[in-house]
Amino acid sequence: MKNQETYAIGLMSGTSLDGLDLVLAAFTEVSGHWRYSILKADTRSYSQTWKQDLTAAPEMSGEDLIALHKSYGKYLGEQVNDFLKDTSLIPRLVASHGHTVFHQPATGKVFQLGDGNVLAAITGMPVVFDFRSLDVALGGQGAPLVPAGDRWLFSEYAYCLNLGGFANISYETNQGRIAFDLCPVNLAQSYVIRPTGKEYDKDGETGRRGSVDTVLLKCLDRLDYYRLPPPKSLGREWLESHFYPCLDKSSASTKDKLRTVYEHISKEICRTIQPGPSSKMLVTGGGAHNIFLMELLSKKCPVEIVVPDEKIINYKEALIFAFLGVLRMENRTNCLASVTGAKKDSSSGLIVYSD
């Protein structure tokens, strides 16, 4: 495949339920270096019904969960077909992250919703899905998976920070690339502001008007997760059992809670960053649009912060999943043991052919 352009589709659904991200990208390997271009990108917002079903999935019976697994795979396939209807390009594959229902790597329980078999049957294209299970079977966290793409597609940055439902970071060390989840971001601020009737704190303006509540900040800062060494990752279960209780028992106002959450997020992110000569940190994900949070990061982090163009901000993860699918089809490493803590690197993901 070297020096040959390969087209691939990447699908990403985040824990924040913002919607389904779709990317059509081209990849070329030249002299050991990868080049990419995003040819088309779109986000399909979830209907209220899909939001309800995806939120309820962890509590469903086995029979209902299997039915949802199939129907969500059908939904993914229909979205891909609609996404491609105005292009003549024929992608080599579809790579689907799926929607995270369970992420409990310590007990081996991980599940990404969206049956790749149904997705392949509807699109008629090869599909790569279930990227996490092999790594977990090898003793890893099964996440984060994006750092392999950071290494080969965004190597000019000392740090790659993504601000999604959770903040995760990726960077090179003498022992190889490492990456881990830092703290909640969009999930945390949405949880605080949702009782007011808003889905999120636009530009961080509500939090900007608040004051830091020292009692709440101390509760958040003292959570045990932050003292664990990597590899480590966060999931919905941790939020519900550890993070949200701090918010629930606080008597602070909504704006003060938000201001405190932003203070906590910026502290947790920036204490990981080490200054270096000409160090740059690429910041992507929905949280990169939060003006107030970005101001806090710029003040606290000892590196130059780079916010790329809109397509990379919004679609970097979907782009990288397309890339991970390309690597998987070539049976090349796409999951790094130095990141996840697995016994070894792997070429992860199930491949389904519809013909």
N, C-alpha and C positions, 0 to 999 in steps of 0.2 A: 504494500500500500504506500510505500515511501514515494514522495514527490507526486502522488496522485491525490487529487481533491476528492474528499468523501463527504457526502451530505448526510446529516443525521438530525433527527428530531429529539429534543429533550423536554420532558414533562416534569413539573415540580409543583407539589401542593404542600404548603407550609402549615405549621400548627396554628397559625393565626387565623386560618380560614379566609384569607383575603381573596382567594380564588386559585384557579389553575393557570400556571404560567406555561406557555408553549414557545419553543424556540426552534427555528430551522437554521442550522449552522453548517458552514463548510470548514473542513479541517484538512491541513496538508502538513506532512512531515518532511522537512528539508534539512539534510545533514544533521539529523538528530534533534532538530528544533521544531517545535510545533507552531503552526500559524492557524489562526481561526478568523472567521468573519461571521457575524450574525446577519443572515439574509432576511429574516422575518421574525417578529416576536409579537406576542399578544398575551393578554390576561383575560380569562373568562371568569367573571364573578360568579360565585355560587348563588343559586337560588336559596330562599329561606328554607325550603324543604331539604336541600342538600346540606346546608349548614346544620340543621337539626339532626339529620341522619348521621353526619360525620361526627358531631359532638356526642351523640348517643352511642356510637359504635362500641366503645369499651365496655358498656353495660349490657350489650345485647346477648341473647342466647346464642349458642353455637350455630343453630340453624339460621337464625336471622342474620348473623354476621356473615355466614357463607353466602346468603342471598345478596347481601349488600356488596360483598366482595365481587360477585358476578356483575351486579348492576352498575357498580362504579367502574369496572373494567369496560362495560358497554358505553358508559358515558365518556370515558377517556377516548375510546375509539371513535365515537361520533364527533368529539371535539377535534381530533386530529384530522379526520376526513374533511370537516368544514374548514379548518385552518389551511388545508392544502388546496382547496378547490380553485383558487385563482393563481396557482403556480404550475408550471410544467415540469419542475424539478422532481426527480424520483429519489427520495431518501433511501439510503441503504438500510436504515433501521430506525426504530423508535425506542428510546431509552426512558423508562418511567420510574421515577422515584417512588410513586405511590403516596398514599396518605397514611401517616403514622397513627396506628391505633394503640399498639403496645410497644414500649421500649423499656425492657427490664433485662439488660444484658447479664446482670449478675445471676439471674435464674434461667437465662437462655430464652426468655420470652420476648421475641420481637416480631412484629407483624405490620406489614405495609399493605394497606387496602388497595385493591385494584387488580383484578385477575388478568395477568398478561396473556393468558390463552384467549380470553374473550377479546382483548385489545387487538391481538394479532389476527383473529378471525374477522374482525370488523374492518381493519385497515388493509389486510392482505399483505402486510409487511412484517419482516422479522422484528421481534420485540425482545428487549432485555429488561428484566424487572427483578424484584427481590434482591437488591444489592447488598442487604445487610446480613442475611442468615448465615452465609458461609463464614464470614469473619467472626460472628458470634460463636459458631461451632468450633472455630479455631482458637477460642478463648479471648476474642477481642470484644470491644464495645459495639461494633457494628456501626459506629459513627465517631466523628464526622467523616464523611466520604469525599467532600469537596476538596480537601487538601491535595489530593493527587492532581487535580486540575490546577490548583494554585501553583504547584511545583512546575508543571510543564507548560502552562499557558500564561502565568503571571509572575514569572521568576524575577522580574525587575524590581519587585517590591520586597522590602525586608519583612513586612507583615501584611497579611490579608485578613481584614476584619469584616465579618458579615453581621449586620444588625437586623435579624429577623425576629421570629418569636423568641428565640434565644440569641445572644451574642456568641459567636464562635470565632476563634482566631487560629491562624496557621502561620508557621515560620520555620526556617531551617536552623538546626543546631549541629554541633559536632557529631551527635549521635543520629543524625538524620532529621527529616521533617517531623515536627510534632504539631498537634492541633488538639483543641479541646473546647468544650462549651464553657463560657465565662460566667454568664448570668442571664436571667430573663430580661427581655427588652420590650418588644411590642406586646407580648402576652401580658406583661406586668402592667404597663400603662393602660392597656385596654380594660383590664380587670378593674382598675381603679376608677376609670371615667365612665364605664358602661352604665352604672346606676343613674347617671345624669341624663341618659338618653343618647349619648354620643358613642360612636364605635371606637374612636381613637382621639388622642389629643393632637389636633392639627398643628404642626410646626412647633409643638411643645408649649403653646401659648398659655394654656391653663397652668401648667407646672411653673412657667416663668413667673407667674404672679404669686406663687406660693413661697413659703419659707421652709427650711429644713427642720423637720421634727427630730430632735436628737434621740428620743426614746425609740421611735420607729427605726431610725437609721441604725441604732445599735443592735436592734433585733435582727435586721437584715444582714448587717455586716458579720454577725456572730454565727451565721448558719455554717454547719460543719463542712458542707461541700467545698467552700472556698479554701479550706486548708488541706484538701486532698491533693496529692500530686497527680499530674496527668499520667496515663490516659484516663479521661473521665468525660462523662456526657450527662446531659439533663433531659428530662422528659416531663410530660404532663403530670405523672404521678408525684414527682418531687415538688412541683409547684403546689399541688393540692395539699400535700402533707406537711410542707415546710415553709414555703414562701408566702402563700396566701394567708395562713394563720396569723403571721405578723401584721399583715394589712388589716385583717378582720378585727383583731383586738385593739387596733389603734383608734383613738378618738379624734385624730387629726382631721381637718377638713379635706375635701377632695383635692383642692389645689395644693395644700401642704403635703398630702400623701404623694402626689405626683412629683412635686419638687424634691421630696426625699428619695423617691424611687430613681429619679434622674441623677441625683447625687451619688446614690449607691452604684448605679450602673457605671457612671463615669469613673468612679474610684476603682471598681473591680476591673474594668478594662485597662485603665492606665497603669495600674500597679504591675501589670504583666509586661509592659513595654519597657525595653531598655534603650537608652540613647546610643546612637552609633553614627559614624561619619556618613553624612548624606542619606540617613535612613528615611524611608518613606513607608507609609501605611496606606494601603488601598482600602477604602471603606465603601461597602455596597449593602444592598438590602433596604427594605422599607424604612428602617430607622435612619438611614442617611438623609431622608427628607425632613427629619425632625430638627429644625433649625436650632432650637435651644440645646438639645442634647449634643449636637455637633459643636456648638460653641463651648460647652463644658469639656468635651474631649480635646478640642484645640488648646484650651488653657492648661489642661492637666497632663496630656501625653507629651513625652519628650521627643517627638518625631514630627516630620512633615506629614500632614494628613492630605491625602489625595482623594477627591470625590470625582469619579469618572463621569462619562456621559450617561444619559438616562437609560440607554439599553443595557449597559453593564450594571448600573445600580440595581435595576429592576429584574434583570434576567440572567445574572451571572450564574446562579445555581442551576437553572435549567440548561444553560449553555454547557456547564461542566458535566451535567448528567448525560447530555448528548455525547460529550467527549468520553466519558467513562464507558458508555455503550460501544463506542468505536473501539476502544482498547479491549473491551471484553470480546468483541467479535474477532479480534486478532489474537485472542488468548494471551494478552499481555497484562502485566500488573496494573490494576486500577484501584487497589485497596492497600494502604501502607500500614504494616505492622507497627512501625515507629509511632504512628498516630493512634491506632486503636488498641494496641497492647496485645494483639493476636500473636500466635506462635510464629507466624511467617506472613510475608506478603502474599496476596492472592489476586487471581483474576476472578472477580466476584460478579454474580448476577446470573439468573436463569435465562436461557435463550429459547425462544419459541419461534418456529417457522410455520407459516400458515399454508405453505404449499409443499 
